[in-house]
Amino acid sequence: HEAGHAVVSKFLPTQDPVHEISIVPRGMAGGYTMYRPTEDKSFMSRTEMVENIVSLLGGRVAEQLVLNDISTGASNDIEVATQIAKDMIIKYGMSDNLGPISINTEKDPYELQLLGEKFGDAIGAEVKIMLDTAYARAQTILTNNMDKLHAVAEVLIQKEVISAEEFEEIIK
């Protein structure tokens, strides 16, 4: 799972470099992939947000591809990915189909109802398309780099924690 996040993010141009990968459980997390930001940012581009979703889904995709099964380990990743997709569409106006619109149901709980049921359905469809497209992109990356996924996973099983330098060496 964690190797999936790391390998996918490595092949996404806008994503920060891997700082550390661990399979040592911490609280509710079974492990983590930590990234090292290369710059301070006060905003994100659409491309960065889409690639963030792809990276978040990399763990679930790795489980599916390698184990031919999935676990509850990706629940937070999916929750965050879904929230990013919803924000892109209803907060930042980043939907090609729905256009530059912002819906704030916290300010006005009836705002979405005023726009109509079909509009709500369109938002749901956009979120689904965005997540499905990101999932497919993560699948392509991992399928094309299965050797790297297995190599990172093997080292994680042996050492439990991999540094940025070790990750880069494995990926070479």
Secondary structure, 3 states (H helix, E strand, C coil): CHHHHHHHHHCCCCCCCEEEEECCCECCECCEEEECCCCCCCCCCHHHHHHHHHHHHHHHHHHHHHHCCCCHHHHHHHHHHHHHHHHHHHCCCCECCCECCCCCCCCCCCHHHHHCHHHHHHHHHHHHHHHHHHHHHHHHHHHHCHHHHHHHHHHHHHHCEEEHHHHHHHHC
